């Protein structure tokens, strides 16, 4: 749980081990999907 000490959501990290390690990947995935969705919709509407 050393990584969770760096996490600001320590209560969540204590309940869900490894959650702090997934946060960066989830953030990247959400941003990528959002940008991809916006790009596709703009191309289809244009």
PyMOL Python script that loads the backbone (N, CA, C, O; Angstrom):
from pymol import cmd

cmd.read_pdbstr("""\
ATOM      1  N   UNK A   1       0.827  -1.207   0.000  1.00  0.00           N
ATOM      2  CA  UNK A   1       0.000   0.000   0.000  1.00  0.00           C
ATOM      3  C   UNK A   1       0.863   1.260   0.000  1.00  0.00           C
ATOM      4  O   UNK A   1       0.382   2.337   0.351  1.00  0.00           O
ATOM      5  N   UNK A   2       2.120   1.137  -0.386  1.00  0.00           N
ATOM      6  CA  UNK A   2       2.992   2.315  -0.403  1.00  0.00           C
ATOM      7  C   UNK A   2       2.497   3.351  -1.397  1.00  0.00           C
ATOM      8  O   UNK A   2       2.592   4.551  -1.141  1.00  0.00           O
ATOM      9  N   UNK A   3       1.966   2.898  -2.539  1.00  0.00           N
ATOM     10  CA  UNK A   3       1.482   3.830  -3.550  1.00  0.00           C
ATOM     11  C   UNK A   3       0.290   4.621  -3.044  1.00  0.00           C
ATOM     12  O   UNK A   3       0.082   5.761  -3.460  1.00  0.00           O
ATOM     13  N   UNK A   4      -0.497   4.031  -2.151  1.00  0.00           N
ATOM     14  CA  UNK A   4      -1.676   4.720  -1.662  1.00  0.00           C
ATOM     15  C   UNK A   4      -1.324   5.876  -0.737  1.00  0.00           C
ATOM     16  O   UNK A   4      -2.157   6.753  -0.509  1.00  0.00           O
ATOM     17  N   UNK A   5      -0.128   5.894  -0.208  1.00  0.00           N
ATOM     18  CA  UNK A   5       0.283   7.035   0.614  1.00  0.00           C
ATOM     19  C   UNK A   5       0.384   8.282  -0.251  1.00  0.00           C
ATOM     20  O   UNK A   5       0.196   9.396   0.236  1.00  0.00           O
ATOM     21  N   UNK A   6       0.680   8.095  -1.538  1.00  0.00           N
ATOM     22  CA  UNK A   6       0.765   9.223  -2.448  1.00  0.00           C
ATOM     23  C   UNK A   6      -0.614   9.653  -2.931  1.00  0.00           C
ATOM     24  O   UNK A   6      -0.784  10.740  -3.484  1.00  0.00           O
ATOM     25  N   UNK A   7      -1.596   8.779  -2.712  1.00  0.00           N
ATOM     26  CA  UNK A   7      -2.943   9.063  -3.199  1.00  0.00           C
ATOM     27  C   UNK A   7      -3.670   9.942  -2.197  1.00  0.00           C
ATOM     28  O   UNK A   7      -3.575   9.733  -0.987  1.00  0.00           O
ATOM     29  N   UNK A   8      -4.390  10.919  -2.704  1.00  0.00           N
ATOM     30  CA  UNK A   8      -5.128  11.811  -1.809  1.00  0.00           C
ATOM     31  C   UNK A   8      -6.412  11.173  -1.323  1.00  0.00           C
ATOM     32  O   UNK A   8      -6.994  11.607  -0.329  1.00  0.00           O
ATOM     33  N   UNK A   9      -6.858  10.126  -2.033  1.00  0.00           N
ATOM     34  CA  UNK A   9      -8.082   9.429  -1.628  1.00  0.00           C
ATOM     35  C   UNK A   9      -7.704   8.221  -0.790  1.00  0.00           C
ATOM     36  O   UNK A   9      -8.008   7.085  -1.156  1.00  0.00           O
ATOM     37  N   UNK A  10      -7.045   8.462   0.328  1.00  0.00           N
ATOM     38  CA  UNK A  10      -6.520   7.364   1.137  1.00  0.00           C
ATOM     39  C   UNK A  10      -7.612   6.447   1.657  1.00  0.00           C
ATOM     40  O   UNK A  10      -7.390   5.243   1.785  1.00  0.00           O
ATOM     41  N   UNK A  11      -8.787   6.986   1.960  1.00  0.00           N
ATOM     42  CA  UNK A  11      -9.874   6.142   2.454  1.00  0.00           C
ATOM     43  C   UNK A  11     -10.326   5.170   1.375  1.00  0.00           C
ATOM     44  O   UNK A  11     -10.594   4.003   1.660  1.00  0.00           O
ATOM     45  N   UNK A  12     -10.409   5.643   0.142  1.00  0.00           N
ATOM     46  CA  UNK A  12     -10.807   4.776  -0.965  1.00  0.00           C
ATOM     47  C   UNK A  12      -9.718   3.742  -1.213  1.00  0.00           C
ATOM     48  O   UNK A  12     -10.009   2.579  -1.495  1.00  0.00           O
ATOM     49  N   UNK A  13      -8.464   4.170  -1.108  1.00  0.00           N
ATOM     50  CA  UNK A  13      -7.353   3.264  -1.373  1.00  0.00           C
ATOM     51  C   UNK A  13      -7.299   2.151  -0.344  1.00  0.00           C
ATOM     52  O   UNK A  13      -6.962   1.015  -0.679  1.00  0.00           O
ATOM     53  N   UNK A  14      -7.625   2.457   0.900  1.00  0.00           N
ATOM     54  CA  UNK A  14      -7.600   1.430   1.928  1.00  0.00           C
ATOM     55  C   UNK A  14      -8.701   0.398   1.680  1.00  0.00           C
ATOM     56  O   UNK A  14      -8.534  -0.780   1.993  1.00  0.00           O
ATOM     57  N   UNK A  15      -9.826   0.846   1.118  1.00  0.00           N
ATOM     58  CA  UNK A  15     -10.920  -0.072   0.828  1.00  0.00           C
ATOM     59  C   UNK A  15     -10.667  -0.849  -0.460  1.00  0.00           C
ATOM     60  O   UNK A  15     -11.038  -2.018  -0.571  1.00  0.00           O
ATOM     61  N   UNK A  16     -10.040  -0.200  -1.422  1.00  0.00           N
ATOM     62  CA  UNK A  16      -9.797  -0.835  -2.716  1.00  0.00           C
ATOM     63  C   UNK A  16      -8.306  -0.837  -3.011  1.00  0.00           C
ATOM     64  O   UNK A  16      -7.794   0.125  -3.584  1.00  0.00           O
ATOM     65  N   UNK A  17      -7.599  -1.891  -2.636  1.00  0.00           N
ATOM     66  CA  UNK A  17      -6.158  -1.953  -2.890  1.00  0.00           C
ATOM     67  C   UNK A  17      -5.859  -1.871  -4.375  1.00  0.00           C
ATOM     68  O   UNK A  17      -6.532  -2.506  -5.187  1.00  0.00           O
ATOM     69  N   UNK A  18      -4.861  -1.100  -4.726  1.00  0.00           N
ATOM     70  CA  UNK A  18      -4.465  -0.972  -6.116  1.00  0.00           C
ATOM     71  C   UNK A  18      -5.254   0.070  -6.880  1.00  0.00           C
ATOM     72  O   UNK A  18      -4.967   0.326  -8.049  1.00  0.00           O
ATOM     73  N   UNK A  19      -6.248   0.678  -6.240  1.00  0.00           N
ATOM     74  CA  UNK A  19      -7.071   1.666  -6.936  1.00  0.00           C
ATOM     75  C   UNK A  19      -6.242   2.883  -7.326  1.00  0.00           C
ATOM     76  O   UNK A  19      -6.448   3.460  -8.393  1.00  0.00           O
ATOM     77  N   UNK A  20      -5.306   3.274  -6.467  1.00  0.00           N
ATOM     78  CA  UNK A  20      -4.467   4.445  -6.756  1.00  0.00           C
ATOM     79  C   UNK A  20      -3.604   4.213  -7.985  1.00  0.00           C
ATOM     80  O   UNK A  20      -3.305   5.146  -8.730  1.00  0.00           O
ATOM     81  N   UNK A  21      -3.207   2.962  -8.190  1.00  0.00           N
ATOM     82  CA  UNK A  21      -2.366   2.657  -9.343  1.00  0.00           C
ATOM     83  C   UNK A  21      -3.190   2.707 -10.626  1.00  0.00           C
ATOM     84  O   UNK A  21      -2.637   2.907 -11.707  1.00  0.00           O
ATOM     85  N   UNK A  22      -4.503   2.527 -10.519  1.00  0.00           N
ATOM     86  CA  UNK A  22      -5.359   2.545 -11.705  1.00  0.00           C
ATOM     87  C   UNK A  22      -5.833   3.942 -12.080  1.00  0.00           C
ATOM     88  O   UNK A  22      -6.243   4.166 -13.219  1.00  0.00           O
ATOM     89  N   UNK A  23      -5.784   4.880 -11.149  1.00  0.00           N
ATOM     90  CA  UNK A  23      -6.310   6.221 -11.412  1.00  0.00           C
ATOM     91  C   UNK A  23      -5.652   6.879 -12.633  1.00  0.00           C
ATOM     92  O   UNK A  23      -6.372   7.413 -13.477  1.00  0.00           O
ATOM     93  N   UNK A  24      -4.322   6.864 -12.765  1.00  0.00           N
ATOM     94  CA  UNK A  24      -3.722   7.489 -13.956  1.00  0.00           C
ATOM     95  C   UNK A  24      -4.175   6.821 -15.250  1.00  0.00           C
ATOM     96  O   UNK A  24      -4.434   7.504 -16.241  1.00  0.00           O
ATOM     97  N   UNK A  25      -4.274   5.492 -15.250  1.00  0.00           N
ATOM     98  CA  UNK A  25      -4.689   4.785 -16.457  1.00  0.00           C
ATOM     99  C   UNK A  25      -6.143   5.086 -16.793  1.00  0.00           C
ATOM    100  O   UNK A  25      -6.494   5.249 -17.961  1.00  0.00           O
ATOM    101  N   UNK A  26      -6.985   5.158 -15.775  1.00  0.00           N
ATOM    102  CA  UNK A  26      -8.391   5.484 -16.009  1.00  0.00           C
ATOM    103  C   UNK A  26      -8.528   6.907 -16.547  1.00  0.00           C
ATOM    104  O   UNK A  26      -9.353   7.170 -17.422  1.00  0.00           O
ATOM    105  N   UNK A  27      -7.719   7.818 -16.023  1.00  0.00           N
ATOM    106  CA  UNK A  27      -7.760   9.199 -16.485  1.00  0.00           C
ATOM    107  C   UNK A  27      -7.358   9.279 -17.959  1.00  0.00           C
ATOM    108  O   UNK A  27      -8.015   9.950 -18.755  1.00  0.00           O
ATOM    109  N   UNK A  28      -6.272   8.589 -18.314  1.00  0.00           N
ATOM    110  CA  UNK A  28      -5.810   8.591 -19.706  1.00  0.00           C
ATOM    111  C   UNK A  28      -6.876   7.977 -20.611  1.00  0.00           C
ATOM    112  O   UNK A  28      -7.131   8.481 -21.704  1.00  0.00           O
ATOM    113  N   UNK A  29      -7.498   6.890 -20.156  1.00  0.00           N
ATOM    114  CA  UNK A  29      -8.528   6.233 -20.962  1.00  0.00           C
ATOM    115  C   UNK A  29      -9.719   7.163 -21.177  1.00  0.00           C
ATOM    116  O   UNK A  29     -10.234   7.258 -22.291  1.00  0.00           O
ATOM    117  N   UNK A  30     -10.159   7.844 -20.130  1.00  0.00           N
ATOM    118  CA  UNK A  30     -11.309   8.747 -20.255  1.00  0.00           C
ATOM    119  C   UNK A  30     -10.991   9.898 -21.204  1.00  0.00           C
ATOM    120  O   UNK A  30     -11.817  10.255 -22.044  1.00  0.00           O
ATOM    121  N   UNK A  31      -9.810  10.476 -21.077  1.00  0.00           N
ATOM    122  CA  UNK A  31      -9.425  11.593 -21.957  1.00  0.00           C
ATOM    123  C   UNK A  31      -9.331  11.116 -23.402  1.00  0.00           C
ATOM    124  O   UNK A  31      -9.800  11.798 -24.313  1.00  0.00           O
ATOM    125  N   UNK A  32      -8.730   9.953 -23.616  1.00  0.00           N
ATOM    126  CA  UNK A  32      -8.586   9.428 -24.975  1.00  0.00           C
ATOM    127  C   UNK A  32      -9.945   9.163 -25.613  1.00  0.00           C
ATOM    128  O   UNK A  32     -10.179   9.531 -26.764  1.00  0.00           O
ATOM    129  N   UNK A  33     -10.832   8.528 -24.865  1.00  0.00           N
ATOM    130  CA  UNK A  33     -12.171   8.243 -25.392  1.00  0.00           C
ATOM    131  C   UNK A  33     -12.928   9.539 -25.655  1.00  0.00           C
ATOM    132  O   UNK A  33     -13.624   9.653 -26.664  1.00  0.00           O
ATOM    133  N   UNK A  34     -12.803  10.502 -24.773  1.00  0.00           N
ATOM    134  CA  UNK A  34     -13.503  11.775 -24.960  1.00  0.00           C
ATOM    135  C   UNK A  34     -13.005  12.501 -26.204  1.00  0.00           C
ATOM    136  O   UNK A  34     -13.807  12.978 -27.007  1.00  0.00           O
ATOM    137  N   UNK A  35     -11.698  12.587 -26.368  1.00  0.00           N
ATOM    138  CA  UNK A  35     -11.131  13.261 -27.535  1.00  0.00           C
ATOM    139  C   UNK A  35     -11.511  12.509 -28.807  1.00  0.00           C
ATOM    140  O   UNK A  35     -11.861  13.125 -29.814  1.00  0.00           O
ATOM    141  N   UNK A  36     -11.442  11.184 -28.762  1.00  0.00           N
ATOM    142  CA  UNK A  36     -11.823  10.384 -29.922  1.00  0.00           C
ATOM    143  C   UNK A  36     -13.284  10.581 -30.277  1.00  0.00           C
ATOM    144  O   UNK A  36     -13.624  10.712 -31.452  1.00  0.00           O
ATOM    145  N   UNK A  37     -14.143  10.604 -29.287  1.00  0.00           N
ATOM    146  CA  UNK A  37     -15.578  10.800 -29.517  1.00  0.00           C
ATOM    147  C   UNK A  37     -15.846  12.174 -30.123  1.00  0.00           C
ATOM    148  O   UNK A  37     -16.610  12.298 -31.080  1.00  0.00           O
ATOM    149  N   UNK A  38     -15.213  13.205 -29.562  1.00  0.00           N
ATOM    150  CA  UNK A  38     -15.397  14.551 -30.094  1.00  0.00           C
ATOM    151  C   UNK A  38     -14.892  14.648 -31.522  1.00  0.00           C
ATOM    152  O   UNK A  38     -15.532  15.278 -32.364  1.00  0.00           O
ATOM    153  N   UNK A  39     -13.752  14.033 -31.805  1.00  0.00           N
ATOM    154  CA  UNK A  39     -13.187  14.071 -33.153  1.00  0.00           C
ATOM    155  C   UNK A  39     -14.124  13.387 -34.150  1.00  0.00           C
ATOM    156  O   UNK A  39     -14.385  13.919 -35.229  1.00  0.00           O
ATOM    157  N   UNK A  40     -14.625  12.209 -33.786  1.00  0.00           N
ATOM    158  CA  UNK A  40     -15.514  11.471 -34.688  1.00  0.00           C
ATOM    159  C   UNK A  40     -16.812  12.246 -34.912  1.00  0.00           C
ATOM    160  O   UNK A  40     -17.275  12.355 -36.047  1.00  0.00           O
ATOM    161  N   UNK A  41     -17.401  12.781 -33.851  1.00  0.00           N
ATOM    162  CA  UNK A  41     -18.655  13.502 -34.020  1.00  0.00           C
ATOM    163  C   UNK A  41     -18.455  14.772 -34.854  1.00  0.00           C
ATOM    164  O   UNK A  41     -19.312  15.117 -35.667  1.00  0.00           O
ATOM    165  N   UNK A  42     -17.337  15.463 -34.661  1.00  0.00           N
ATOM    166  CA  UNK A  42     -17.085  16.670 -35.449  1.00  0.00           C
ATOM    167  C   UNK A  42     -16.875  16.321 -36.917  1.00  0.00           C
ATOM    168  O   UNK A  42     -17.323  17.052 -37.800  1.00  0.00           O
ATOM    169  N   UNK A  43     -16.200  15.216 -37.177  1.00  0.00           N
ATOM    170  CA  UNK A  43     -15.969  14.800 -38.564  1.00  0.00           C
ATOM    171  C   UNK A  43     -17.275  14.383 -39.218  1.00  0.00           C
ATOM    172  O   UNK A  43     -17.485  14.660 -40.399  1.00  0.00           O
ATOM    173  N   UNK A  44     -18.152  13.727 -38.480  1.00  0.00           N
ATOM    174  CA  UNK A  44     -19.421  13.285 -39.049  1.00  0.00           C
ATOM    175  C   UNK A  44     -20.373  14.458 -39.268  1.00  0.00           C
ATOM    176  O   UNK A  44     -21.153  14.459 -40.220  1.00  0.00           O
ATOM    177  N   UNK A  45     -20.308  15.446 -38.394  1.00  0.00           N
ATOM    178  CA  UNK A  45     -21.204  16.589 -38.519  1.00  0.00           C
ATOM    179  C   UNK A  45     -20.716  17.590 -39.558  1.00  0.00           C
ATOM    180  O   UNK A  45     -21.509  18.358 -40.103  1.00  0.00           O
ATOM    181  N   UNK A  46     -19.441  17.586 -39.830  1.00  0.00           N
ATOM    182  CA  UNK A  46     -18.868  18.577 -40.766  1.00  0.00           C
ATOM    183  C   UNK A  46     -19.210  18.268 -42.213  1.00  0.00           C
ATOM    184  O   UNK A  46     -18.804  19.003 -43.113  1.00  0.00           O
TER     185      UNK A  46
END
""", "prot")
cmd.dss("prot")
cmd.show_as("cartoon", "prot")
cmd.util.cbc("prot")
cmd.orient("prot")
